[in-house]
Amino acid sequence: MRDHIRIGTGAGYSGDRIEPAVELAEHGALDYLVFECLAERTIAIAQQARRRDPSQGFDPLLEARMRAVLPVAAKNRVRIVSNMGAANPGAAARKTAQIARELGLHSLKIAAVTGDDVLDVVLRSSLRFEESGDDVSAYADGIVSANAYLGAAPIVAALAAGADVVLTGRVADPSLFTAPLIHEFGWKMDDWHTLGQATVVGHLLECAGQVTGGYFADPGFKDVPNLARLGFPVGEVDASGNVVIGKVPHAGGCVTEATCKEQLLYEIHDPARYYQPDVVADFTQVRVAQEATDRVRVTGGRGTARTATLKVSVAYVDGYIGEGQISYGGPGAVARARLALDTVRERLAFTGVSTSELRFDLIGVNALYGDSVAAGHDEPYEVRVRVTGRAKDATQAARIGNEVETLYTNGPAGGGGVTKAVREVLAVQSVLLPREQVSPIFEIVEASDETA
């Protein structure tokens, strides 16, 4: 058994930068490179793409990432784990196999982990949403997707089968990182304290650049060097799950006690009971200590037995949002902008535009904090008007932006830079599904197989 494993993070969200992942694969002395690319709405959008084209539904940057990373990862024997499979892990695996063949990497094995798509199960159920208490059946006509948060087990199985690349759909973010550790160190799936510490590792690494200074920098208070060349993190993990978070020396950013503590608390509701499919993690005894420049040791994670249910994110169409924006500048900009808002407000009422919500904002004045805070500051010399509303159909939503656009020739003086848009709203709520109703599996696609 190995005494330590080095895991790097190649992405913290779907649209993340690609060059830091290549940098890690080349210079990070990695065993594994993990790309975490799914948000709750991301997979719903991917499901819609798959319905339009059954060959699609995986991460839109999959091909660009794989073409950039596979050659150096294969050269340095770095195994890849990612949820870039999104709504279609099988198609993602076949696409990756095709890319590997084109790059001359015929020996690669790519695994697709499936089973997280539980739409049929949810639609047949009598479940209620956890957030609203509403019956799921009341939303049936608009439901787009239902994906369970899988744990580490199917990834561990795929790695044990020799996969060089593992592509999943909806898997809990920390599980992408705990799976290689379970596989390499032979941890048992009911070793709750070790899995709790492993969840600490995954949670620290899952957002990529956030633990190396991204989403942290605040000039004069929390300075981060060379942010434009921010490097992604590396976790050096021992057989007990203890981790040292670092980065490659020449990369931008920093790893400090503060960056690690902020990331540790990120998106955590109850540090004593952080629910994951593999374990209920307890972060309350975690200790963070700076060992050296850009090297922080994190220990003390614990855990208790996993729950009998899995969280399922259910996405559904919830109307449309229409938006229009226009800018005013120079003397009297705020007064003209307020007149513009009043004009659009009256027009929407007068013409009978049907909306369930409306917002009238002056960006740079009151869009974030309201008029009470804005009143205490000097008047800006430029301001951006924004009108946004929610409607049941796209036609009604489009009328909001259209009314803003007519301010060009029918509103206050000096308006310019109009934009307008309509977008479908994908809302997300959650249900808890007994885990025995979820059956994850994996399949291996060989890069050498020309039919893949």
C-alpha positions as CSV (number, residue, x, y, z in Angstrom):
1,M,0.0,0.0,0.0
2,R,1.3,3.5,-0.9
3,D,2.1,5.9,1.9
4,H,0.7,9.0,0.2
5,I,-1.4,10.0,-2.8
6,R,-1.2,13.4,-4.7
7,I,-4.5,14.6,-6.1
8,G,-4.8,17.8,-8.1
9,T,-7.9,19.8,-9.0
10,G,-8.4,20.5,-12.7
11,A,-11.6,22.5,-12.5
12,G,-14.0,23.9,-9.9
13,Y,-16.9,24.5,-12.2
14,S,-18.0,23.9,-15.8
15,G,-16.4,26.9,-17.4
16,D,-13.2,27.0,-15.4
17,R,-9.8,27.7,-16.9
18,I,-8.0,24.9,-18.7
19,E,-4.3,25.9,-18.5
20,P,-4.0,25.3,-14.7
21,A,-5.1,21.7,-15.1
22,V,-2.4,21.2,-17.8
23,E,0.1,22.8,-15.5
24,L,-0.8,20.4,-12.7
25,A,-0.6,17.4,-15.0
26,E,2.8,18.4,-16.2
27,H,4.4,19.7,-13.0
28,G,2.3,18.5,-10.1
29,A,3.8,15.0,-9.7
30,L,0.2,13.9,-9.5
31,D,-1.4,10.5,-9.1
32,Y,-4.9,11.8,-9.9
33,L,-6.4,14.9,-11.5
34,V,-10.0,15.6,-10.7
35,F,-12.3,17.9,-12.6
36,E,-15.4,19.0,-10.7
37,C,-17.8,20.6,-13.2
38,L,-21.4,20.2,-12.2
39,A,-23.8,22.6,-10.4
40,E,-27.4,21.7,-9.7
41,R,-28.7,23.6,-12.7
42,T,-25.8,22.6,-14.9
43,I,-27.0,19.0,-15.2
44,A,-30.6,20.1,-15.9
45,I,-29.3,22.2,-18.8
46,A,-27.3,19.1,-20.0
47,Q,-30.5,17.0,-19.8
48,Q,-32.2,19.5,-22.1
49,A,-29.2,19.3,-24.5
50,R,-29.4,15.5,-24.5
51,R,-33.1,15.5,-25.3
52,R,-32.4,17.7,-28.4
53,D,-29.5,15.5,-29.4
54,P,-28.9,12.0,-27.8
55,S,-25.2,12.3,-28.6
56,Q,-24.8,15.4,-26.4
57,G,-25.5,16.2,-22.7
58,F,-22.0,16.1,-21.4
59,D,-19.8,19.1,-20.4
60,P,-19.3,21.5,-23.3
61,L,-15.6,21.8,-22.5
62,L,-15.0,18.1,-22.3
63,E,-13.3,17.9,-25.7
64,A,-11.1,21.0,-25.2
65,R,-10.0,19.7,-21.7
66,M,-9.3,16.2,-22.9
67,R,-7.3,17.3,-25.9
68,A,-5.2,19.6,-23.7
69,V,-4.7,17.2,-20.7
70,L,-4.8,13.6,-22.0
71,P,-1.3,13.6,-23.7
72,V,0.5,14.9,-20.6
73,A,-1.6,12.9,-18.2
74,A,-0.9,9.7,-20.1
75,K,2.8,10.5,-20.3
76,N,3.0,11.1,-16.5
77,R,0.6,8.3,-15.6
78,V,-2.0,10.6,-14.1
79,R,-5.5,9.1,-13.8
80,I,-8.4,11.4,-14.3
81,V,-11.8,11.5,-12.5
82,S,-14.5,13.9,-13.5
83,N,-18.3,14.5,-13.5
84,M,-18.0,16.0,-17.0
85,G,-20.3,13.2,-18.1
86,A,-23.2,15.4,-16.8
87,A,-26.4,14.0,-18.3
88,N,-24.7,11.6,-20.6
89,P,-21.6,9.9,-19.2
90,G,-21.7,7.1,-21.8
91,A,-21.4,9.6,-24.7
92,A,-18.7,11.5,-22.8
93,A,-16.7,8.3,-22.4
94,R,-17.1,7.4,-26.1
95,K,-16.1,11.0,-27.1
96,T,-13.0,10.8,-24.8
97,A,-12.1,7.4,-26.3
98,Q,-12.3,8.9,-29.8
99,I,-10.1,11.8,-28.7
100,A,-7.6,9.4,-27.2
101,R,-7.4,7.4,-30.4
102,E,-6.8,10.6,-32.4
103,L,-4.0,11.5,-30.0
104,G,-2.5,8.1,-30.4
105,L,-3.3,7.0,-26.9
106,H,-4.8,3.6,-27.8
107,S,-4.1,1.9,-24.4
108,L,-6.4,4.2,-22.4
109,K,-9.4,2.8,-20.6
110,I,-12.3,5.2,-20.0
111,A,-15.1,4.3,-17.6
112,A,-18.6,5.8,-17.6
113,V,-20.5,5.8,-14.3
114,T,-24.3,5.9,-14.6
115,G,-27.3,5.4,-12.5
116,D,-27.7,8.8,-11.0
117,D,-30.6,9.6,-13.5
118,V,-33.7,8.7,-11.4
119,L,-36.3,10.7,-13.3
120,D,-38.6,7.7,-13.9
121,V,-38.4,6.7,-10.3
122,V,-39.2,10.2,-9.0
123,L,-42.1,10.7,-11.5
124,R,-43.7,7.4,-10.2
125,S,-43.2,8.3,-6.6
126,S,-45.4,10.0,-4.0
127,L,-42.5,12.2,-2.7
128,R,-42.7,15.7,-1.5
129,F,-40.1,18.4,-2.1
130,E,-37.9,19.1,1.0
131,E,-37.9,22.9,0.4
132,S,-41.6,23.6,-0.2
133,G,-43.4,20.5,1.0
134,D,-45.2,20.4,-2.4
135,D,-46.1,17.1,-4.0
136,V,-43.6,16.3,-6.8
137,S,-46.6,15.1,-8.9
138,A,-47.9,18.7,-9.0
139,Y,-44.8,19.7,-11.1
140,A,-44.7,16.6,-13.3
141,D,-45.4,18.4,-16.6
142,G,-42.5,20.7,-16.1
143,I,-39.9,18.4,-14.6
144,V,-36.7,18.3,-16.7
145,S,-34.4,16.1,-14.7
146,A,-34.0,14.2,-11.4
147,N,-30.4,13.2,-10.5
148,A,-29.3,11.5,-7.3
149,Y,-26.0,12.4,-5.7
150,L,-24.0,9.2,-6.0
151,G,-21.1,8.4,-3.7
152,A,-17.6,7.1,-4.2
153,A,-18.4,3.4,-4.6
154,P,-18.9,3.2,-8.4
155,I,-15.8,5.3,-9.1
156,V,-13.8,3.0,-6.8
157,A,-15.1,0.0,-8.7
158,A,-14.1,1.6,-12.0
159,L,-10.6,2.4,-10.8
160,A,-10.3,-1.2,-9.6
161,A,-11.2,-2.3,-13.1
162,G,-8.2,-0.4,-14.5
163,A,-9.9,2.8,-15.7
164,D,-7.5,5.6,-16.6
165,V,-10.3,8.1,-16.9
166,V,-13.6,7.9,-15.0
167,L,-16.5,10.1,-16.2
168,T,-19.6,10.4,-14.1
169,G,-22.9,12.2,-13.9
170,R,-24.2,13.6,-10.7
171,V,-21.8,12.5,-7.9
172,A,-21.3,14.4,-4.7
173,D,-18.4,16.8,-5.2
174,P,-16.2,15.4,-2.3
175,S,-16.8,11.9,-3.5
176,L,-14.8,12.6,-6.7
177,F,-11.8,13.0,-4.5
178,T,-12.5,10.4,-1.8
179,A,-12.9,7.6,-4.4
180,P,-9.2,7.6,-5.5
181,L,-8.2,7.6,-1.8
182,I,-10.5,4.7,-1.0
183,H,-9.1,2.8,-4.0
184,E,-5.5,3.4,-3.3
185,F,-5.5,3.0,0.5
186,G,-8.0,0.2,0.7
187,W,-10.3,2.0,3.2
188,K,-13.5,0.3,4.1
189,M,-16.8,2.0,3.2
190,D,-17.9,2.0,6.8
191,D,-14.7,3.5,8.2
192,W,-16.7,6.6,9.1
193,H,-14.0,8.7,10.8
194,T,-11.6,8.2,7.9
195,L,-14.3,8.9,5.3
196,G,-15.1,12.0,7.3
197,Q,-11.5,13.3,7.0
198,A,-11.5,12.3,3.3
199,T,-14.6,14.5,2.9
200,V,-12.6,17.3,4.4
201,V,-9.9,16.7,1.7
202,G,-12.6,16.6,-1.1
203,H,-14.3,19.7,0.2
204,L,-11.0,21.7,0.3
205,L,-10.1,20.7,-3.2
206,E,-13.4,20.7,-5.0
207,C,-13.6,24.4,-5.9
208,A,-10.1,24.5,-7.5
209,G,-8.7,28.0,-7.3
210,Q,-10.8,29.1,-4.4
211,V,-8.4,27.4,-1.9
212,T,-5.4,29.0,-3.7
213,G,-6.6,32.5,-3.4
214,G,-9.5,32.8,-5.9
215,Y,-12.8,34.2,-4.4
216,F,-10.6,35.3,-1.5
217,A,-8.5,38.2,-2.7
218,D,-9.4,41.6,-1.3
219,P,-6.7,44.2,-2.0
220,G,-5.1,45.7,1.1
221,F,-6.8,43.1,3.4
222,K,-6.2,39.8,1.8
223,D,-3.6,40.2,-0.9
224,V,-3.1,37.3,-3.4
225,P,0.0,37.4,-5.7
226,N,-0.2,36.9,-9.4
227,L,-4.0,36.3,-9.5
228,A,-4.0,36.3,-13.3
229,R,-1.9,33.1,-13.2
230,L,-3.7,31.5,-10.3
231,G,-2.6,27.9,-9.8
232,F,-5.0,25.1,-8.8
233,P,-4.4,23.1,-5.7
234,V,-2.7,19.8,-5.0
235,G,-3.6,17.7,-2.0
236,E,-0.9,15.3,-0.6
237,V,-2.9,12.7,1.4
238,D,-1.5,10.0,3.7
239,A,-3.1,6.7,4.5
240,S,-5.0,8.2,7.5
241,G,-6.5,10.9,5.3
242,N,-4.5,13.7,6.6
243,V,-3.7,16.2,3.9
244,V,-1.3,19.0,3.0
245,I,-2.8,21.5,0.6
246,G,-0.3,23.1,-1.8
247,K,0.3,24.2,-5.3
248,V,3.1,24.0,-7.9
249,P,5.8,26.6,-6.9
250,H,5.7,28.7,-10.0
251,A,1.9,29.1,-10.1
252,G,0.2,32.3,-9.0
253,G,-2.0,32.5,-5.9
254,C,-1.3,31.3,-2.3
255,V,-2.2,28.6,0.1
256,T,-2.6,29.9,3.7
257,E,-4.5,29.0,6.8
258,A,-7.0,31.7,5.8
259,T,-7.7,30.4,2.3
260,C,-8.2,26.9,3.7
261,K,-10.5,28.0,6.5
262,E,-12.6,30.0,4.2
263,Q,-13.0,27.1,1.8
264,L,-13.6,24.7,4.6
265,L,-16.7,26.7,5.7
266,Y,-17.9,27.4,2.1
267,E,-21.4,26.1,1.5
268,I,-21.4,24.2,4.9
269,H,-24.7,24.5,6.8
270,D,-23.9,22.5,9.9
271,P,-20.1,21.7,10.3
272,A,-21.0,18.9,12.8
273,R,-23.3,17.2,10.3
274,Y,-22.3,17.6,6.7
275,Y,-24.4,15.1,4.8
276,Q,-22.7,13.2,2.0
277,P,-23.7,10.0,0.3
278,D,-20.6,8.2,1.8
279,V,-20.7,9.6,5.3
280,V,-22.1,12.3,7.6
281,A,-18.9,14.3,8.0
282,D,-18.0,16.2,11.2
283,F,-15.7,19.2,10.6
284,T,-15.8,20.5,14.2
285,Q,-12.5,19.1,15.2
286,V,-10.6,20.0,12.1
287,R,-7.3,21.7,12.6
288,V,-5.5,23.9,10.0
289,A,-1.8,24.6,10.4
290,Q,0.7,26.4,8.1
291,E,3.7,24.1,7.6
292,A,5.6,26.2,5.1
293,T,5.0,28.8,2.4
294,D,2.0,27.5,0.3
295,R,1.8,24.3,2.4
296,V,-1.1,23.9,4.9
297,R,-1.8,20.7,6.9
298,V,-5.4,19.9,7.6
299,T,-6.4,17.1,10.0
300,G,-9.1,16.1,12.4
301,G,-12.1,15.4,10.2
302,R,-14.5,12.7,11.6
303,G,-17.7,11.1,10.6
304,T,-20.7,9.0,11.4
305,A,-22.7,6.5,9.5
306,R,-24.2,7.5,6.2
307,T,-28.0,8.1,5.9
308,A,-30.5,5.7,4.4
309,T,-31.5,8.2,1.7
310,L,-29.8,10.0,-1.1
311,K,-30.4,13.6,-2.1
312,V,-32.0,14.0,-5.5
313,S,-32.0,17.4,-7.3
314,V,-35.2,17.8,-9.3
315,A,-35.1,20.5,-12.0
316,Y,-38.3,21.9,-13.6
317,V,-39.3,24.7,-15.9
318,D,-40.6,27.6,-13.8
319,G,-41.5,30.2,-16.4
320,Y,-39.3,32.8,-18.1
321,I,-37.3,35.8,-17.1
322,G,-37.3,38.9,-19.3
323,E,-34.8,41.6,-18.9
324,G,-33.9,45.0,-20.4
325,Q,-31.0,47.3,-19.6
326,I,-30.0,50.8,-20.7
327,S,-27.3,53.3,-19.6
328,Y,-27.4,57.0,-18.8
329,G,-24.3,59.2,-18.2
330,G,-23.2,62.7,-17.4
331,P,-24.9,65.4,-15.2
332,G,-28.3,64.3,-14.0
333,A,-27.7,60.6,-14.9
334,V,-29.5,59.3,-11.9
335,A,-32.6,61.5,-12.3
336,R,-32.9,60.5,-15.9
337,A,-32.5,56.8,-15.0
338,R,-35.2,57.1,-12.4
339,L,-37.5,58.7,-14.9
340,A,-36.7,55.8,-17.3
341,L,-37.7,53.2,-14.6
342,D,-40.9,55.1,-13.9
343,T,-41.7,55.2,-17.5
344,V,-41.2,51.4,-18.0
345,R,-43.1,50.7,-14.8
346,E,-46.1,52.6,-16.1
347,R,-45.8,51.1,-19.6
348,L,-45.8,47.6,-18.3
349,A,-49.0,48.3,-16.3
350,F,-50.7,50.2,-19.0
351,T,-50.1,47.6,-21.7
352,G,-51.1,44.7,-19.5
353,V,-47.8,42.7,-19.4
354,S,-48.5,39.7,-17.1
355,T,-45.7,39.1,-14.6
356,S,-45.4,37.4,-11.2
357,E,-42.3,39.3,-10.2
358,L,-40.7,42.6,-11.3
359,R,-37.5,44.4,-10.3
360,F,-36.5,47.9,-11.1
361,D,-32.8,48.5,-10.4
362,L,-30.2,51.2,-10.9
363,I,-27.0,49.3,-11.1
364,G,-24.3,51.2,-9.3
365,V,-26.8,53.0,-7.2
366,N,-29.3,50.7,-5.5
367,A,-29.3,47.3,-7.2
368,L,-27.5,45.5,-4.3
369,Y,-28.3,47.4,-1.1
370,G,-31.5,49.4,-1.9
371,D,-32.2,53.1,-1.6
372,S,-31.5,53.5,2.1
373,V,-27.8,52.8,1.7
374,A,-27.6,54.6,-1.7
375,A,-28.9,57.8,-0.2
376,G,-25.7,58.2,1.9
377,H,-23.4,58.4,-1.0
378,D,-22.5,61.0,-3.7
379,E,-24.4,60.7,-6.9
380,P,-22.6,58.7,-9.6
381,Y,-21.9,60.1,-13.0
382,E,-23.1,57.1,-14.8
383,V,-25.8,54.5,-14.1
384,R,-27.3,51.4,-15.7
385,V,-31.0,50.8,-15.6
386,R,-32.2,47.3,-15.3
387,V,-35.8,46.0,-15.4
388,T,-36.3,42.3,-14.8
389,G,-39.5,40.2,-14.5
390,R,-40.8,36.7,-14.4
391,A,-43.6,35.5,-16.6
392,K,-45.3,32.3,-17.4
393,D,-44.5,32.4,-21.1
394,A,-41.6,33.7,-23.3
395,T,-43.8,36.1,-25.2
396,Q,-44.8,38.0,-22.0
397,A,-41.2,38.0,-20.8
398,A,-40.0,39.4,-24.1
399,R,-42.2,42.5,-23.7
400,I,-40.2,43.6,-20.6
401,G,-37.0,44.1,-22.6
402,N,-38.9,45.5,-25.5
403,E,-40.3,48.3,-23.3
404,V,-36.8,49.1,-22.1
405,E,-35.6,49.2,-25.7
406,T,-38.2,51.8,-26.7
407,L,-36.6,54.2,-24.3
408,Y,-34.1,54.9,-27.0
409,T,-36.6,57.2,-28.8
410,N,-39.4,57.5,-26.2
411,G,-37.6,58.0,-22.9
412,P,-35.2,60.4,-21.2
413,A,-32.3,62.0,-23.0
414,G,-29.0,60.3,-23.6
415,G,-29.9,56.6,-23.2
416,G,-27.7,54.1,-24.8
417,G,-26.3,50.6,-24.8
418,V,-29.6,48.7,-24.6
419,T,-29.5,45.0,-24.1
420,K,-32.5,42.7,-23.8
421,A,-32.9,39.0,-23.2
422,V,-35.4,36.2,-22.4
423,R,-34.4,33.0,-20.7
424,E,-36.2,30.0,-19.5
425,V,-36.1,29.5,-15.7
426,L,-34.9,26.1,-14.4
427,A,-35.8,25.9,-10.8
428,V,-34.4,23.2,-8.5
429,Q,-35.8,21.5,-5.5
430,S,-34.8,18.4,-3.7
431,V,-36.2,15.0,-2.6
432,L,-34.8,12.3,-0.5
433,L,-34.9,8.9,-2.2
434,P,-34.1,5.6,-0.4
435,R,-30.7,4.6,-1.6
436,E,-31.8,1.1,-2.6
437,Q,-33.8,2.7,-5.4
438,V,-30.6,4.0,-6.9
439,S,-28.4,1.5,-8.8
440,P,-25.1,3.0,-10.0
441,I,-23.0,1.0,-12.5
442,F,-20.0,1.6,-14.7
443,E,-18.9,0.5,-18.1
444,I,-15.4,0.5,-19.7
445,V,-14.8,2.0,-23.1
446,E,-11.4,1.1,-24.6
447,A,-9.7,3.7,-26.7
448,S,-8.4,0.9,-28.9
449,D,-12.0,0.0,-29.8
450,E,-12.7,1.7,-33.1
451,T,-16.5,1.2,-32.6
452,A,-16.5,3.2,-29.3
